[in-house]
């Protein structure tokens, strides 16, 4: 009986289980970190953007896709329409987002950032970049560059496999 792996994927994984396990655990930790509302609140506070933690993701998605309809946000965020609508209303009340009429469909509403919203998003991104710089401050420049290259490649390869 042949003990060799039956597929190229199985062959690639064979003998690398420990490496794959470490990678999986690191990614789970990273995803958990990215969903941590206290972390979003901390970065927002550092940036001087005092929002409830649940609003940062919605604000950042509006910034990314603007002008955007609420239905598009619902699809992107995977959150129920009523929750997204409440979050958007909070962002409008804070002065970060405004509603505009969709020029292609006068019945539809689009969302876009106000000047305060733009400034707030820029401040949050700067606080995030400052955090990354601080976390990697003791790494040699070559390691920071190589890590970034590999992480960009990894993210692009994952994105290509994403179901559409």
N, C-alpha and C positions, 0 to 999 in steps of 0.2 A: 504494500500500500504506500502511495506517495504522500509525504507529509508537507509538501510545499503548498503555500497559499494558492487558492484557485483563481484569483483575479489579480490584476496589477495593483488595484487599490489595497487588497488584502496583503499583498507582498510588501507594499510601501509601509503599511502600518505594522506589519510583523516586526518585532524587535524594537519598535519605537513607542510602545504603549506608555512607558513612563513619560516620554517627551510629550506625547499627545495629551496625557492626563494633566501634566503641568500646564500646558497651553490652555486646555479647557478650563481648568480651575482659575487661571489668571484672567481669562475672558469673562467667566462668570463673575469674578470679583470686580472687573472693570464695568460690566453691565450693571451690577448692583450699585456700584459707586455712582454711575450715571443716572440712576433712578432715585438716588437718595435726596429727598426733599430738603433735608437739613443742609446738604452740601450746596444745593442751588441757592438756598437762602443765604448761606455764608458768602458765597461768591457775589451774590447780589448786594449784600450789605457792604462788602469790601468795595464794590463798584459804586456805592452810594445810591443804589436802586432798591428802595425798600418795598418789595412786593411779597405777597404770600407765596410760599414755595411752589404751589401748583400753577402759578401764572407764568413762571419763567419759560417753561417749555412752549406754551402757547405764544408768548411774545416772540420767542426766537423763531418759531415756525412762520409766524406772520411776516417777520423780517425776511426770512428766507424766500418765501413764495409770493410776496406782495406784488401787485394787488391779488388778493386771494378771497375766495368765497368761503363761507363757513362750511359748506358741504365738502370742499377740498380739505379743509383743516380736519374735519371729522374723519375723512379717509386717511389722511396722513398720520393723525395722532392715534386713531383707533379708540377714540373716546366717544361716548354717546353724544348725539347732537345737542341735547338739552344742557349737558355739562359744558360743552364747548361754547355754547351761546352764553351761559352764565359767566364763564371765564372771559370771554370777549367783552361782555358788558362791564366787568370789573376793570379791564384794561382801558376801555373807553372812559369810564368814570375817573380813572387815574390820569387821563390825558395822554396816554401812550399810543392809542389806536383811534382811528376815525373810520366811520363808515362812509362809503361813496357809492354812487350809482354805477352799475356796470354799463359801460358805453355800448356793449353789444346786446344787452338785454335790460331795458329800463326797469323791469320788475325786480331784478336781482341786485343784491348789495355786495360790494367788495369791501375788504378791509385793507387798510394800509397804515403804516406808522406815521405819527405826527413827528414834528421836529424833536419834541421831548422823547418820543419813543425811539427815534433814530439815535439820539445822544445816549439814551439809556442802554440800548443794545451795544453800541460802541464801547461804553464803559464796562459792561458785563464781559464782553470779549477781551478787553484789555486786562481785566482782573483775572480772567481765565488764563491768558497768556503769561501774566506775571506769576501765577501759581505754577504753571508748567515750568517756567524758567527757574523758579525757586526749587521745585522738586528735583530738577536735573542739574542744579548748580554745581554739584560736586562731580558730575560726570565729565570725563574728558570730551573736548569738542568733537573728536572723531566718533566717539560712541553716540553722542547726541545726533550727529549727522546720519550715522549708519542706522540707528534705531528709527529715525524719522523715515529714511528711505524704505526700510523693511516694513514699517507700519503702513506707509502709503501703499506699498505693493500689496500687502495683506488686505487692506480695506478695499482696494480696487478689485482684487480677485474675488473677495466675498461679494462685492456689489454685482459683479458679472454673473454670479450664480443665484442672485436673488430672484425669487419668483416675481413675475410682473403681471 
